[in-house]
Amino acid sequence: MGKVFNNRWFLLLIITLTWGSSFMLIKKTLVAFTPYEIGAIRVVGSGLLLAFIGIPAIRKMSRSTLLWVTIVGFFGNFLPMFLFPIAQTRVSSSLAGILDSLVPIFVLIFGYIFFKIKSEKSQILGAIIGFIGATSLIYFSEANSETSQFAYAMLIVLAGASYGVNAVLIKQKTAEVKAVELTAAIYTVWAVPSLVILYATGFVQNFEMQDAYVEPFIYLLFLTTFGTAIAMLLYYKLIQNTSAVFASSVSYLLPIVAVIWGVIDGEKFTFWYILGGVLILIGIYLIREKRKNPKLVPRS
């Protein structure tokens, strides 16, 4: 079983299915909860689930490591948790998933700007092709509907940029921290300000479980446990086992899952979805982490 969870393609598949479904889950929870409540509950809930690992991990970290862990958490585990539900008050779940596919582009950009990380030509080509596929899906799906508001759509782009910074920093600054401890420490740290936000919304003082809240609350619990804590743990493990570029390529597969859920929920399906999906898969193939051929040592 351990070998399975170390397989990069298996991790990529699980993260894709989980995060690709998160956009629809956010849509369903917005029926009963505000965007700030959703974001705060996801972080606080994950922090409580992982605190028994996070607190000991934080205690043994150096100040420098803890600082970088906190910064990584802000860009990958705190800020996007609020940006997505805020954006999805005006942007459809499928379009949100599509726009999130821009993350690998930001990884390439920030990797070069901050750390002068040069990408292979095939990776750059793959990012471009994947971006074209995502763009075609944007244009021919929900981009022209009245539910698509440009300012809110840009919040998804900002979240993608935030994930891009997060992925680069994980590989460059926190590679020595085990994925489980990194994830647990991040949510433990950011659970505190998230709890303050949750209290400020009035949720803690005024919440009463009503019949209308039961189903959205179940979706929120699933989103917190699997879409936040567990999926992020697997994502960090994938980054540390491969590269920020390869791990972020999960964002190219998310639109496929998000669009499928959108169709199930009654959104329109066209030929352009197929074309965009094929281009995205080609981009994934080109942007993948290539294994170097081992050198043969001649027998003496």
N, C-alpha and C positions, 0 to 999 in steps of 0.2 A: 504493500500500500504506500510505503514511503517513496518508492520509485515513481509511483503514479503522480504524487503531489510534487515531485521534483521535475516532472515533465513539463516543459514550457508550453507545449501546445494544449495539454490538458488544462493547465492553469488559465491559459488564454481563453479557452472555451467556457470554463466555469464563470470567469469574470465577465465575459461577454454576455452570457445568458442572464446573469444576476443584474449587472448594471444596465443592460439593455431593457430589462423589465422595470427598472427603477423609475423611469420616466412616467410609465403608466400608473405605477403605484403612487407616485407623487400626485398625479392628476386625481386619483381616487381619494387621497387623504385631504386634498384641498377643499373637498366638499364640506368638511367639518372643522378643519383646523386652518389657522393663518400660516403664511409662509414662515414667519419668525418662530412660531410654535413648532412647526415641522422640523426646521433646521436645528433648533435648540434641543428638541427631544431626541433627534438622531444622535447628536454628539453626547448629550448627557447620558442617554441610554447605553451607548457604546462604552462610555467612560465607566459606568457602573458595572457593566458586564466584564470589563477587562482590568478593573482597578487592582484585583488581587495579583495580577502580573505587572501592571503598570507602576504601582507604588514601589515595589522592590527594585524594578528596573531603573526608575528615576534616582533612587538613593545611591546606586552604584555608578551612575554616570558622572563624568567630569562636568564642570560648569560649561566648558566649550561645547561638549557633545549635547548637553541639555539645551543649550541655546539654539543649536542647529536643529534639534528635534522639534523644538517649539516653532521655529520658523517654517520648517517643512510641514508641520501640522497646520499652521495658519493657511498656507496656500493649497494644501491638498485635502484637509479634513475639517476645516472650519468655514472659511469664506465660501467655497462652492456649495456647502450645505444650505446656505441661505439664498445664494444667487439663483439656483435652479428653481425652487418653489416660487420665488418672487417672479421670475420670468414666466413660469408656467401658469400664472394667473391670466396671461394674455397670449401665450405661445402654446401650441398643441404639443402633446407628448412626443409625437413622431418627429416634429420639426426640432424639438429640443435635442433628441437623440442624434439627429442628422448634424446639427451644428456642433455637437460635442466631438464630432469626428475630426475637428481641426486641431486637436491636441498634439499629434505628432509633428505638425508644422511648427508649433510653438516650441516643442522640444528641440528640434533642429536649430531654430533661431536662437533660443536662449542658451543652448549648449555651446554654440559658437560665440555668442556675445560675452557670456560670463566666463567660460572655461576654454575657449578656442578649440572646441571639439569639432574636428572635421568629419563630415559624413562621406560615405562612399557615394559615387555618382549614381549607382543603382538605387540607393536609399533616397536620394534627392528626387530621382525620377519617380520612385514609388510614392513618395509623399505628394508629388505633383499630380500623378494619376489618381491617387486616392482622393485628393482635394477636388479634382474635376468631377469624380464620381459623386462626392458629397454635394458639390455645387449643383449638379444636375438634379439630384434628389430634392435639394432645397427649392430650386426653381419650379420643378414640375410636381411638387407635392402640396405643401401648405403655404408657400411663400406669398401667394397672391390672394389668400383668403383674408377675410375681415378680422380673423382671430390673430393674425400675425402682425405684431407691432414691432417696428424696427428697433426702438429703444430697448424693449424687453428682450428681443432677440439678441441684441448686443450684450446683454447680461450673460447669456449662454456663452458667447464668444469670450467674454472676460473670465468666466469660469474655466473655459478651455485654456486660456493663457495662464491662469493660476495653476491648473494641473500641470502645464508644461514646466513652469518654474519648479514645482514640487518634484516632478520626476527627475529633473536634472540634479537638484540638490540631494535627493536620496542617494543617487549613485555616487556623487562626488563628495558628500559630507557625512553621510551616515551609513556607509557601506559596511562598517565594522559592527553595527548594531544588528542583532538578530531580528528578523522580520516580525516575530511575535512580540518581542519586547519593544520594538519601535512603534508598532501599531498601538499596543497597550499604553505605552508612555504618552504618546500623542493625545489619545482620547482622554487619558486621565488628566493631563494638563489643561486641555481645552474644554473639559466638562465644567470647570469652575466658571469661566466667563459665560459659557452657554447657559448655565443654571441661573446666572444673574439676568440674562436676556429673557429666559423663560419666566422668571419671577416678574420681570418688568411688563410682560405681556398680560399678566393677570391670570395666567393659566393655573399656576400653583394654588392661588387663593380661591379661585372661582369655579374651577372645573367640576362638573358633575356628569357622571356617565349616564347619558340618555340613550334611548333606543336608536336614534339617528346617528349616534357616535360609534356604535359598536363595530359595524363593518369597517368604516374608515380607520378606527383605532387598531383593528386587526391588521389592516394593510400597513399601518405605520409601524407596528411591532415587527412585522416581517421585513419592512424596509430598513429598520434600525439594526436588526440582528444579522440578516443576510446581505442586504444591499449596502450596509455601511461597515460594520465591524468585521465580519468574516471576509467579504469581498476585498476590503482595503488591505487586510492582512495578506491575502493571496496576491494582491497587486504588488505590494512591497516586496514580497518574496520573489515574484517574477522579475521585478526590476533588478534586485540584487543578484539573481541567477543569470540574467541575460544583460540587457542594457535598457536605458531609459527610452531609447528610440523604439526598440522592439516591444517593450511593455506598453508604451503609449499607443502602439498600433491597434490595441484593443478598441480604441475609439473609432477606428474605421469599420469595425464589425457591429458596433452598437446600433447604427442606423437601421441595419437589417432587422434586428430584433425589435427595435422601437417601432419600425414601420409595420411589421407583422402584427404587433399588438394594436397598432392604430387601425389596421384593416379589420381585425377582430372586433374592435370597438366601434366600427362603422365608418372608418375613413376610406376614401377612394383609393383603389389600386390601379396603376397604369403600367404600360410597357416601360416607361422611364424608370420605374422602381427596379426592374430587372437589369436594365442597362447600367444604372448607377451602382447596383449591387455588384455586378461583374467587375466594373472598374475599381471598386473598393477592394475586392478580393485580389485583383492583379496588384494593386498597391501594397497590400499585405505581403504578397509573395516577394516583391522587390525590396521591401523595407525590412524584411526579416533579418535576424542575426545570423550571419553565415559562420558555420564551423570551419575552422582551419583544418586542412588535411594533416594528419600526424606525419612527422618525418620518420622514414624508415632508417633504423640504425643497422648498419651491416654487421653481420656476425663476425667475430674475430676468429 
